[in-house]
């Protein structure tokens, strides 16, 4: 069943990954020198884009951001314009686009397991981490009236290693899930073929 180009299955999966983002947003560590916490939000975005693809990834994460902007306390228990226009707003705005770009690239990655892991890691690192700082750091500098260099220290440098770890973990999960789906699909096809042959012989 399709609704405006979206399938019920796709919408259901989008809701599940949106819930994953909401849940993981509560896992955060606040640093004393920065208003930007260490968070697992971008880990959820990496998985969403890579596993749902561009359309549903954008839909899933975009829905959370829009609902948060209009006041629902979805991201670490907060919501409203005060959050999305606050110091971390620049990162939040980029979330849907990160999922979109990851979803455009990651599902098309082919090759052996090692190659897939490396290319998926690079995709998640570039769009699920580095891209967020493109809007996040300048907005942090603007809202806190600090220089760009100070904003980089407060809102970028301390998080890069953790982001790389999340991207690598995400790559392992994504590639493993895809391989499992592929194997399950082949087994299902083989089972149907065997059943069809048995029916024909009988």
C-alpha positions as CSV (number, residue, x, y, z in Angstrom):
1,X,0.0,0.0,0.0
2,X,1.3,3.4,-0.9
3,X,0.4,6.9,0.4
4,X,1.5,9.8,-1.7
5,X,4.5,7.8,-2.9
6,X,5.3,6.5,0.6
7,X,4.6,2.9,1.5
8,X,3.2,1.9,4.8
9,X,6.3,-0.2,5.5
10,X,8.5,2.8,4.7
11,X,6.5,5.1,7.0
12,X,6.6,2.5,9.8
13,X,10.4,2.2,9.5
14,X,10.7,5.9,9.4
15,X,8.8,6.2,12.6
16,X,11.0,3.6,14.2
17,X,14.2,5.4,13.3
18,X,12.7,8.7,14.3
19,X,12.1,7.1,17.7
20,X,15.7,5.9,17.7
21,X,16.9,9.5,17.3
22,X,14.6,10.7,20.1
23,X,15.8,7.9,22.5
24,X,19.5,8.4,21.6
25,X,19.2,12.2,22.1
26,X,18.9,11.5,25.8
27,X,22.4,10.0,25.8
28,X,24.5,13.1,26.1
29,X,27.5,14.4,28.1
30,X,27.8,18.1,28.8
31,X,31.2,19.6,28.7
32,X,32.0,22.4,31.1
33,X,33.6,24.6,28.4
34,X,31.0,24.2,25.7
35,X,27.2,24.4,25.2
36,X,27.5,21.6,22.7
37,X,27.1,18.2,24.4
38,X,28.7,14.9,23.4
39,X,25.6,13.1,21.9
40,X,24.5,10.0,20.0
41,X,22.1,12.0,17.9
42,X,24.3,11.9,14.8
43,X,24.9,8.2,15.3
44,X,21.1,7.7,14.9
45,X,21.2,9.9,11.8
46,X,24.0,7.9,10.3
47,X,22.0,4.6,10.7
48,X,18.8,6.2,9.5
49,X,20.2,7.6,6.2
50,X,22.2,4.5,5.4
51,X,19.5,1.9,6.2
52,X,16.4,3.8,5.0
53,X,17.8,5.6,2.0
54,X,17.5,9.3,1.0
55,X,13.7,9.7,0.9
56,X,12.7,8.0,4.1
57,X,15.9,9.1,5.9
58,X,15.0,12.8,5.1
59,X,11.4,12.1,6.0
60,X,12.2,10.4,9.3
61,X,14.8,12.9,10.6
62,X,13.0,15.9,9.1
63,X,9.8,15.0,10.9
64,X,11.7,15.0,14.3
65,X,13.3,18.3,13.6
66,X,10.0,20.0,12.5
67,X,8.1,18.6,15.5
68,X,10.9,19.7,17.8
69,X,10.8,23.2,16.3
70,X,7.1,23.6,16.9
71,X,7.5,22.7,20.5
72,X,7.4,19.0,21.1
73,X,10.2,18.0,23.6
74,X,11.8,15.4,21.4
75,X,15.5,16.1,21.4
76,X,16.9,15.4,24.9
77,X,13.6,16.4,26.4
78,X,13.6,19.9,24.9
79,X,11.8,21.6,22.0
80,X,10.7,24.9,20.5
81,X,12.4,27.7,18.7
82,X,14.6,28.3,21.8
83,X,16.3,25.0,21.0
84,X,16.5,25.1,17.2
85,X,17.6,28.7,17.2
86,X,19.9,28.3,20.2
87,X,23.6,27.5,20.3
88,X,23.2,24.0,18.9
89,X,20.6,25.0,16.3
90,X,23.1,25.0,13.5
91,X,23.8,21.3,14.0
92,X,20.1,20.4,14.3
93,X,19.2,22.1,11.0
94,X,21.7,19.9,9.2
95,X,20.3,16.7,10.6
96,X,17.8,16.0,7.8
97,X,20.2,16.9,5.1
98,X,22.9,14.6,6.6
99,X,20.4,11.8,6.5
100,X,19.5,12.7,2.9
101,X,23.1,12.7,1.6
102,X,24.0,9.6,3.4
103,X,20.9,7.9,2.0
104,X,21.9,9.0,-1.5
105,X,25.3,7.4,-1.3
106,X,25.5,4.6,1.3
107,X,22.9,2.2,-0.3
108,X,24.8,2.3,-3.6
109,X,28.0,1.1,-2.1
110,X,29.0,-2.3,-3.5
111,X,32.0,-4.6,-3.3
112,X,33.6,-6.9,-0.7
113,X,32.9,-6.5,3.0
114,X,36.1,-4.6,3.7
115,X,35.5,-2.2,0.8
116,X,31.9,-1.7,1.9
117,X,32.9,-0.9,5.5
118,X,35.6,1.6,4.4
119,X,33.4,3.4,1.9
120,X,30.4,3.4,4.3
121,X,32.6,4.8,7.1
122,X,33.8,7.6,4.9
123,X,30.3,8.4,3.9
124,X,29.1,8.5,7.5
125,X,32.1,10.5,8.6
126,X,31.7,13.1,5.9
127,X,28.0,13.6,6.1
128,X,27.1,12.4,9.5
129,X,29.9,14.3,11.2
130,X,31.9,16.8,9.3
131,X,28.9,18.3,7.4
132,X,27.2,19.1,10.7
133,X,30.0,21.5,11.6
134,X,29.6,23.5,8.4
135,X,26.4,25.0,9.8
136,X,26.9,24.2,13.5
137,X,30.1,26.0,14.2
138,X,29.3,29.4,12.5
139,X,25.9,29.4,14.2
140,X,27.5,28.7,17.6
141,X,30.0,31.6,17.0
142,X,27.0,33.8,16.1
143,X,24.9,33.0,19.1
144,X,27.7,33.1,21.6
145,X,29.4,36.1,20.0
146,X,32.8,34.3,19.8
147,X,35.4,34.1,17.1
148,X,35.3,31.3,14.6
149,X,38.4,29.8,16.0
150,X,37.0,29.7,19.5
151,X,33.8,28.2,18.1
152,X,35.9,25.5,16.5
153,X,37.4,24.7,19.9
154,X,34.1,24.7,21.6
155,X,32.0,23.1,19.0
156,X,34.1,20.9,16.7
157,X,37.6,19.7,17.8
158,X,36.6,17.8,21.0
159,X,34.0,15.8,19.1
160,X,35.9,14.5,16.0
161,X,37.4,11.4,17.5
162,X,34.1,10.3,19.0
163,X,32.4,11.0,15.7
164,X,34.9,8.8,13.9
165,X,34.2,6.0,16.4
166,X,30.4,6.4,15.8
167,X,31.0,6.4,12.0
168,X,33.0,3.2,12.2
169,X,30.5,1.5,14.5
170,X,27.7,2.6,12.1
171,X,29.5,1.2,9.1
172,X,29.9,-2.2,10.8
173,X,26.2,-2.2,11.6
174,X,25.0,-1.1,8.2
175,X,27.1,-3.5,6.3
176,X,26.2,-6.4,8.6
177,X,22.5,-5.6,8.3
178,X,22.7,-5.4,4.5
179,X,24.5,-8.7,4.3
180,X,22.0,-10.3,6.6
181,X,19.1,-9.0,4.5
182,X,20.8,-10.2,1.3
183,X,21.4,-13.7,2.6
184,X,17.8,-13.9,4.0
185,X,16.5,-12.8,0.6
186,X,18.5,-15.5,-1.2
187,X,17.3,-18.1,1.2
188,X,13.7,-17.1,0.7
189,X,14.0,-17.2,-3.1
190,X,15.7,-20.6,-2.9
191,X,12.9,-21.9,-0.6
192,X,10.2,-20.7,-3.0
193,X,12.0,-22.2,-5.9
194,X,12.3,-25.6,-4.2
195,X,8.7,-25.5,-3.2
196,X,7.7,-24.7,-6.8
197,X,9.8,-27.6,-8.1
198,X,8.2,-30.0,-5.6
199,X,4.7,-28.9,-6.5
200,X,5.5,-29.4,-10.2
201,X,6.9,-32.9,-9.6
202,X,3.9,-33.9,-7.6
